[in-house]
Amino acid sequence: MEVCGFASVSAVQSYVKMTTLQTDRLTLRPLAADDAEAYAAVRGHPEVAKWLSPLAGDPIGRFAEGWRERGYAPWGIFLDGRLIGHGGLNFVPEFAETEVLWALHPDAWGKGYATEVARAALAFGFGTLGLKLIFAITLKDNLASQAVMKRIGLTWRKRVDYKGFRDVLWFDVDKANYAASTPIAER
C-alpha cells in the first residue's frame, strides 16, 4: 500500500522497538504509514522544502530502517495529536555521525517547538544511546535554525558540502561538553 508515495512500514514497525517521548507540549513518536499524507503536506510545504534536500524515496520507511538498525531515527512531532513536523536524531553515513534535526510546518515556527524537540533529542542521544557527538547542519541563510543550534549548546565548527548544498554550516557538541553545560534535570 502506498500513500502519497510513501510505502507502508507497518510490518517493520511491528517488531522494532521505537521510542516515543513526551515533552512539555509535544509528543515525539515514530512516523507510521497512517501519517504519510500529513507528513507529505508538511515536508512538501514550499517554506519547509526550501531548507531541505530534495525528497527522495520513502522517508517514513527510511526512518523505520534507522530505528531497526540503530535504535533511533527522526520522530514525527505532534501537537495535540496533529503532525506539525519531524525532528530528532538521524545517522548521516556521509559524515559517519549523528545529526539532530527538525523541520516544522510554518504555522509552528517561532513557538519554541524546534528547541524543545532538539533538547529532548540531545538528552535521548547522549543519555539513553550514549552517543559521543551530535551535530546539526543548516544553510547559512537559515538564521532561525542557527539560533536553535546555539540555544541548545551546539558550537559552529566548519563548513561542509551535503546533498547538493554547498557551504553548509556545521555545529556540534560532544557528550562531555553537553554534560558540563546542561543541568542534570534536562539530561
C-alpha positions, 0 to 999 in steps of 0.5 A: 500500500502506498500513500502519497508515495510513501510505502507502508512500514507497518510490518517493520514497525511491528517488531522494532522497538521505537521510542516515543517521548513526551515533552512539555507540549509535544509528543515525539513518536515514530512516523507510521504509514497512517501519517504519510499524507500529513507528513507529505503536506508538511515536508512538501510545504514550499517554506519547509522544502526550501531548507531541505534536500530534495525528497527522495524515496520513502522517508517514513520507511527510511526512518523505520530502517534507522530505528531497526538498525540503530535504535533511533531515527527522526520522530514525527512531532505532534501537537495535540495529536496533529503532525506539525513536523519531524525532528530528532536524531538521524545517522548521516553515513556521509559524515559517519555521525549523528545529526539532530534535526527538525523541520516544522510546518510554518504555522509552528515556527517561532513557538519554541517547538524546534528547541524543545524537540532538539533538547529532548533529542540531545538528552535521548542521544547522549543519555539513553544511546550514549552517543559521543557527538551530535551535530546539526547542519543548516544553510547559512541563510537559515538564521532561525535554525542557527539560533536553535543550534546555539540555544541548545549548546551546539558550537559552529565548527566548519563548513561542509558540502551535503546533498547538493548544498554547498557551504553548509554550516556545521555545529556540534557538541560532544557528550562531555561538553553537553554534560558540563553545560546542561543541568542534570534535570534536562539530561 
